[in-house]
Amino acid sequence: MTRIAAVILAGGRGERLGGINKALIEIGGRRLVDRAMGAVQGCDPLLLAVGGADFDLAGPIHVPDLASDYAGPLAGVAAAVARLLADPPDLLLSLAVDTPFFPADFLERALPRIAGHSVVLAAFAGQDYPTNALWRFDSIRLLPAGLADSTAPHSLKRLAATIGATRLDYADHTDFDPFLNANTPEELENLRSRAARKA
């Protein structure tokens, strides 16, 4: 049986949103981190990549960034990989915490596509979202060592290109981009409006 772990990438500083913790923002009456945890139910274990932030959140295993010159989502995935090396899963699902409409069927659709590939990237109309992806664990197990000796790529996009990626483009399934995220006040307001319309 395929064992799938998940990591919610929640270490961003939210600088363009005034430095707030994006994971704790509410959209549609639910915190982004709660929406993310709901989206990856069934994955085991569930990790929360916190970067250098402080979280008071029960449930997921908190993993801080490793000591390195790397930052951002790549550092969060590397921290998750390091935590899982002692008992490695077959696959690792990564999800950006500020993606409130992450599709409930992403994993179901991604699993058949990973055969013959190292990672399935979320995409919409040709736009890749490498923070939202299904990774073959053996393909990224050396990532923490790469951070330690500064040989790893400096983004998830470059990592995916290096190890062999395929895409799951949701433009084939919906007219709305389910991977839109909240980096600016305008984007946050648009997502809140979307949640209100769905309600």
JOFEN-V524581 format. One record per backbone hydrogen bond with DSSP energy under -1.0 kcal/mol. NH is the residue of the N-H (numbers start at 1). CO is the residue of the C=O. E is the energy in kcal/mol with one decimal. If there is no record, write none. Layout:
<<NH CO E> <NH CO E>>
This chain:
<<5 91 -2.4> <6 45 -2.2> <7 93 -2.8> <8 47 -2.6> <9 95 -3.0> <10 49 -2.3> <17 14 -1.4> <18 15 -1.5> <19 14 -2.8> <24 21 -1.6> <25 22 -1.6> <27 30 -2.8> <30 27 -1.2> <32 25 -2.4> <33 23 -2.5> <35 31 -2.2> <36 32 -2.4> <37 33 -2.3> <38 34 -2.0> <39 35 -1.6> <40 36 -1.0> <43 40 -2.0> <44 4 -2.7> <47 6 -3.1> <48 61 -3.0> <49 8 -2.4> <50 63 -1.7> <53 50 -2.7> <61 46 -2.6> <63 48 -2.6> <65 51 -1.4> <76 72 -1.5> <77 73 -2.4> <78 74 -2.4> <79 75 -2.2> <80 76 -1.9> <81 77 -2.5> <82 78 -2.5> <83 79 -1.8> <84 80 -1.6> <87 84 -1.2> <90 3 -1.9> <91 3 -2.0> <92 135 -2.7> <93 5 -2.8> <94 133 -3.0> <95 7 -2.0> <97 9 -2.2> <99 96 -1.2> <102 99 -1.4> <106 103 -1.5> <109 105 -2.3> <110 106 -2.6> <111 107 -2.2> <114 110 -1.1> <117 114 -2.7> <118 164 -2.3> <119 164 -1.0> <120 134 -2.5> <121 166 -2.9> <122 132 -2.4> <123 168 -1.8> <124 127 -2.0> <127 124 -2.2> <129 122 -2.9> <132 129 -2.0> <133 94 -1.5> <134 120 -2.2> <135 92 -3.2> <136 118 -3.3> <137 90 -2.0> <139 136 -1.4> <140 137 -1.6> <143 140 -1.9> <146 142 -2.1> <147 143 -1.9> <148 144 -2.0> <149 145 -1.9> <151 146 -2.0> <152 146 -1.5> <159 155 -2.2> <160 156 -2.8> <161 157 -2.0> <162 158 -1.8> <163 159 -2.0> <164 160 -1.6> <166 119 -2.2> <168 121 -2.9> <170 123 -2.9> <172 169 -1.5> <173 170 -1.7> <174 170 -2.0> <180 177 -1.1> <188 184 -2.5> <189 185 -2.4> <190 186 -2.3> <191 187 -2.2> <192 188 -2.2> <193 189 -2.3> <194 190 -2.2> <195 191 -2.4> <196 192 -2.1> <197 193 -2.1> <198 194 -2.3> <199 195 -1.8>>
